[in-house]
C-alpha cells in the first residue's frame, strides 16, 4: 500500500492497513517457543490462538491485548532493534515483507522468520491458521478463523437485501484539510470489510489497496457516505468532531449535504487480525443502523 511518508509509520507499523504471508519454516520444524513479533496484527493473532506465553517481545506499536504492555519493545517497521532481538534468543521472528535486511540477518543467525505482507480477508484467515501451525496451536487457530468467518457471515446476513450506499472509506489525510486524502481502493482487507458491511466502495473499480483522489475526483465519485477510520491514539474525540467539519469544504458531495460523514477510531479498524469481524460489524452498524434495531432483518 502506498501511503504518504508522514502516514506510513503510523499506518504500516500501527496496522494499516494486513496479511499475505510467506511462512518459510521447513517441513517438520518444531513449533516456536520464543517469539518476537514486529507486526501488531500477528501479535494479536498469537494471543488469540493461545500462543501469548511464547511471545518474548513485541513492536513499539503493539497495544492489544493488554498483556503486551508487560513485554519488551524492540522497534517496528522502520526501526527494529536487531541487536536487542538477537539478545532475546528467539527461535522465530515475525517481520514485515519489506524488512529483507533484517530477515536475512535473522536467518544467518539460524532464526526462522515469518514474513507478513498485505492481503484481504481470506488471507487474514489463512495467516491465522499458518501462525497456529508455526506455534503448535493449529487447532486453536482453526477455531479462531472459523469463528471470524462465522461472524462475517452473520454481518452479511444482517445487511442482505438492503440498499448499498456508495462509500468513500478514508484512512489518511492531512489534519484540518482535504489535502493528501488516502482512501481504500478496490483491493485489500479494508475494501472487503466495507463490502461485507453492506457498502459499495466508490473506488471499487481501482484494483489497488489505496488511492489518492483529487477533490475533483471525489466530486465525480459522489459518495453517499464518507467513513473515516483511524487507529486509537492518533486523534482525540474533540479533534474528531472538528475533523468531520473539514468536509464542509465540499458541499457538492451527497455525503456532506446529507450529514453522512462519520469518523471512527480504534486500532481494530485498521489492523487485520482477530478483531477484523468486530471492525466489519462496526462498519455495518454505521452504514445500516436499522439492521440492529428490533425486527431489523433483511428487507
N, C-alpha and C positions, 0 to 999 in steps of 0.2 A: 504494500500500500504506500503510495507516495503522499506524504504529508508535509506541510511546511516545516522548515528546520526548527522553528521555535516550538512546534507542537509535537515533533517526533519523539522527544524524550518522554513526554507525558503520555502520549497515546500508545507508542510502541512498548515502552517499559511499563506503563501502568496497565496496559491491557496486553490497545486498540490497540485494537481493534483487532488469539485467533489461531487456527490449528491444523496445518497439514504437516505431518511429522515424518521424520526419517530415522526410525529406530534401528541402529546399526549393531545391536548385540548379536554375537554369534549364536547359532542354534545350540541349545543346550546350556547356555550360560546360566550361572547361578543368579537367583534374584538379588538385586542390590540391597545392601544393608546400611550403607552410609551414603546418603543422597544430598547433593547440593542442587537447589533449583534457582535458576536465574530468570524464570518465567512465571509470573503470577498466576496465569491460567493453569499451568501444570502443578504449581504448589497447591492450589485449591483442589485439583483432582487427586493429588497424593493423599491429602487429608480426608477427602470424601470417600475414598476407597479403603481407608484403614491403614495407609502406609505412612501416616504422620510421624509415628515414633522412629521411622527410619530416616527422617529428614534432619540433617545436622546444620544446615544454613540455608538462608533464602535471600532473595534480591532486596535491594533498597526500597522497592515499591510494593512489597507484599504487605497487605493489611488484613487479609481474611484467609482462614478463620482466625479467631483471637489467639490461638496457640502460637501463631508465628511471631507474635510480639516478643516472645522469650528467646527466639533463636538469633544467632549471629547474622549480621547483614554483610553481604560480600559484593556489593555493587549490582549493576544490572546490564542493560543492553550496551550502553556506551562506556561504562567504567567498571568492568568486572575486576575484582581484586584477585588476580590469578594466584599470586603468592599465598594469600590467606586461604584460598580454596584448596590449594595443594597441601597446606599445613593441616587441614582438617581431615586428610586421608580419606576422601570419598572413593567409593567404587563406581559411582555413576553421577554425572553432572548433566542437568537439563540446560540446554543452551538454545539461543535463537539461531535461525538459519544463517544470519549474516555474521555470526561470530566464528568465521572459519579459522582465524588465527588461534583463538583460544581453544577451539575444538581440536586442532592439530596438536597443540601443546599438551592437552589432557591425554590425548591418545598416545603421544610419545611417552608419557609418564605411566602408561598402562591403565589409564582410567577410561572407562566407557563413557560415551556421550549419547544423549537422546536429543535429537535435533527437531526444533519446533518451527513450523512455518505457517503462514496464513492459510485459511481454508474456510469451508462452510460448515453448516450444522452437521452433516453426515460425517465430516472429518473430525469434528469435536467428539462425536460418539466413538469413532474409530480410535482416536487418541486415548480416550479413557480406557478402552479395552487394552490397548497396547501398553499403557502405563501399568495396568494391572498385571500384565504378563511380565514386564520388566522388574516388578517389585514383589512378585509372589502373591498377588491379590487378584488373580484372574476372575474368580467367582464374584467377589465383591464389586469389581469393576463392571462386569457384565450386568449385575443387578442395578448399579447406578445408571448405566447407559440405558437400560430398559425403562427405568423409572422416568428419565428425562424424555425419552421418546413418547412414553405414555402421557406425560403432562403436555407435551407439544400437540399430540393428537387431541387432547381434551380442549386445548385452546382453539384448534381448527374447528372442532365441533361446535364450540360456543359461537363462533363468528360465521359459521357456514350460512350461506344464503343472504347475508346482509350486504348492503351496498359497500363497495370498496372505495374509500376516499383516496384521492391522489395525494401522496405524502412526500414531502421533502424531509429527509432524515439527515440532519446536520450533526456532525460530531466535532467540528472545529471551526473557528473564525476568530478574527482579531476582536478582543473585548471592546465593547462600546461602539462597534462599527459593523458594516456589512462587507468589510474587506477581507480577503483571503478566506472566503467561505469554502469549507470542505464538506461534501455530502456523500452519502452512500451511493455508489453506482449499482449496477445490476449483478454484482458478484460478491461473495463473502457472507460471513455469518450475520452481519447487521441487516443486509438486504433480505436474507432468507427469514430472519426473525420477523421483519416487518411484513413480509408476505404471509407468513403463518398467522400473524396477529390480525390479518384482515385488511391490510393496507395495500395500496398499489404504488410502488416506488416510481416517482416521476422520472427517474433516470434508469429504469429497468432495462432500457434498450442499450445501455452503455456497459459492455462486459468488463468492467473494472471495479475494484473494491472502493475506489474513491474518485470523485470528480471535483473540479474547482470551477464552478459556474460563474459567469458574469451576472450582473443584475439584469441585463437584457435577456439572458438565457433563463433566469428564474422567472421573469415575467412571461416569457414564451411558454414555459412549462406549466405555469398557473396551478400550483399546488392548492388543494383544498385544506390541507393540514400541514403545518410546519412543526416538526418534532425535533427538538434539540436535546442531545444527550451528552453528559459529561461525567467523568469519574468523580467520586466523592473527594472533597477537599480542594478542588480547583476553583470553586466558586461558592459563596455562601448564599443563603436564601434571599437576602436583601438584594444582592447583586443579580441573582437570577431574575427577580422581578424587573429590575432595571434593564437587563439584557433582553427580555421579551419585548420591551417597548422599542428596541432598536429597529425592529422590523416595520415600524410605522413609516419608515423612510420609503417603503414600497407599498403604498396603499392600493396599488393595482392588483396585488396578489389576492385571490379569493380567501386564502387563509387569514390574511391580515384584515380584510374587510369584515369577515365574519367572526373575528376573535378566536380563531382556531390556531393559535400559536402556543405551543406547550414546551416547557423546559423541564427535563428530567435529570436528576443527579443520582449517581450511585455507581460504584465500581462494577457491580454485577451487570450493568447495562452495556459495558464495553469490554468485558473480559469473557472470552468464550470458554467457560468452564462449567462446572456442575450447576451453577446458578443460571445457566442460559435459559432454562424453561421458565424460571421466575421472571427474568427480564422480558421474555416474549409475552408472558401474561400481562406484565405491566404495560407494555406497548398496547396490547389489545384492550386493556381497561381504559386507556386514554382514547383510543380510536373508536371503541364500541362500548361505552359505559353502560348502555342499556342492556347489553348481553349479560351483565352481572346483577341486574335487578331481579326481583321476584317475577318468575314467569318469563324471564328474558331469553327464551330459547331461540333457535333459528327461525327465520321467517322468510 
